[in-house]
Amino acid sequence: MNILAILIPVSLTLGGLGLVAFLWSLRAEQYDDLDGAAWRILMDDDAPPLDVDQRQDAEHPRSS
């Protein structure tokens, strides 16, 4: 029975910390854009990698 005097306050403290963390995440707007991450995965906006000649031209453009 003495262990309950330790476990009950510990469990209430951990539950309170979880509630504080959840409320912080709500205030920090962590749940505002739930669909954005899913759509960003599907979008193919990456440019193809440059080969060596294109990379050198991009770094040092030739003047005409």
C-alpha positions in Angstrom: 0.0 0.0 0.0 2.9 2.4 0.6 3.9 2.1 -3.1 0.6 3.8 -4.0 1.7 6.9 -2.1 4.6 7.1 -4.7 2.9 5.8 -7.9 -0.2 8.1 -7.7 1.7 11.4 -7.6 4.2 10.2 -10.2 1.4 9.2 -12.6 -0.4 12.5 -12.0 2.8 14.4 -12.6 3.5 12.5 -15.9 -0.1 13.0 -17.0 0.2 16.7 -16.3 3.4 16.9 -18.2 1.7 15.2 -21.2 -1.2 17.7 -21.0 1.2 20.6 -20.9 3.1 19.3 -23.9 -0.1 18.8 -25.8 -1.3 22.3 -25.0 2.1 23.7 -26.0 1.9 21.9 -29.4 -1.6 23.4 -29.9 -0.4 27.0 -29.2 2.7 26.4 -31.4 0.3 25.6 -34.3 1.7 22.1 -34.9 -1.6 20.8 -36.1 -2.7 23.6 -38.5 -1.6 22.0 -41.8 -2.3 18.3 -41.6 -2.6 17.8 -45.4 0.3 19.9 -46.5 3.0 17.3 -45.6 1.1 14.6 -47.4 0.8 16.6 -50.6 4.5 17.8 -50.4 5.6 14.2 -50.6 3.6 13.6 -53.8 4.8 16.7 -55.6 7.8 16.3 -57.9 9.4 19.7 -57.8 13.0 18.5 -57.7 15.2 19.5 -60.6 17.2 16.8 -62.2 20.9 16.7 -61.1 23.3 18.6 -63.3 26.1 16.8 -65.0 29.7 18.1 -64.7 29.6 20.4 -67.8 26.3 22.0 -66.8 27.5 22.5 -63.2 30.7 24.3 -64.5 28.6 26.5 -66.8 26.3 27.4 -63.9 29.2 28.4 -61.7 31.2 30.2 -64.4 28.9 31.5 -67.1 30.5 32.4 -70.4 30.2 35.9 -71.6 29.1 36.5 -75.2 
